[in-house]
Structures are given as structure tokens and as C-alpha cells.
């Protein structure tokens, strides 16, 4: 739950900074942060990285 709150605060901050500085490229930062978080969580699984990725995408 704490991670979700951090992502929401980060997203709101980037929206505010985008409006303040008029740089829409800042809106991509939350997506990169979520991608990095996803890679870190996959790396924490006690299996080889690519086996974990294949397992995740083979789920139906």
C-alpha cells in the first residue's frame, strides 16, 4: 500500500511540475518509475531473471 501512495505522490508531483515548467516530457517519469519498480520486483524472485519473465508472460 505504501508503494502505491509513493507512486501517486510522484505522479501528482510530475503533473504539477509539468504545468509549472511547461515541459510535457516530465509526464513520462511515472511510467519509467513503474517500469523500474517492475524490473526490481522481478529481480527479487529467487529464480533466474529470464525464467521468471517467461513464467510471468506464459500465465493465462
ChimeraX attribute file (.defattr): number of C-alpha atoms within 10 A of each C-alpha:
attribute: neighborCount
match mode: 1-to-1
recipient: residues
	/A:1	5
	/A:2	7
	/A:3	9
	/A:4	9
	/A:5	10
	/A:6	11
	/A:7	15
	/A:8	13
	/A:9	13
	/A:10	15
	/A:11	19
	/A:12	14
	/A:13	15
	/A:14	20
	/A:15	17
	/A:16	14
	/A:17	15
	/A:18	15
	/A:19	12
	/A:20	9
	/A:21	9
	/A:22	11
	/A:23	12
	/A:24	12
	/A:25	9
	/A:26	17
	/A:27	17
	/A:28	11
	/A:29	13
	/A:30	19
	/A:31	12
	/A:32	11
	/A:33	14
	/A:34	12
	/A:35	12
	/A:36	12
	/A:37	13
	/A:38	11
	/A:39	13
	/A:40	11
	/A:41	10
	/A:42	17
	/A:43	15
	/A:44	10
	/A:45	10
	/A:46	8
	/A:47	11
	/A:48	11
	/A:49	14
	/A:50	11
	/A:51	9
	/A:52	15
	/A:53	14
	/A:54	10
	/A:55	10
	/A:56	11
	/A:57	8
	/A:58	8
	/A:59	6
	/A:60	4
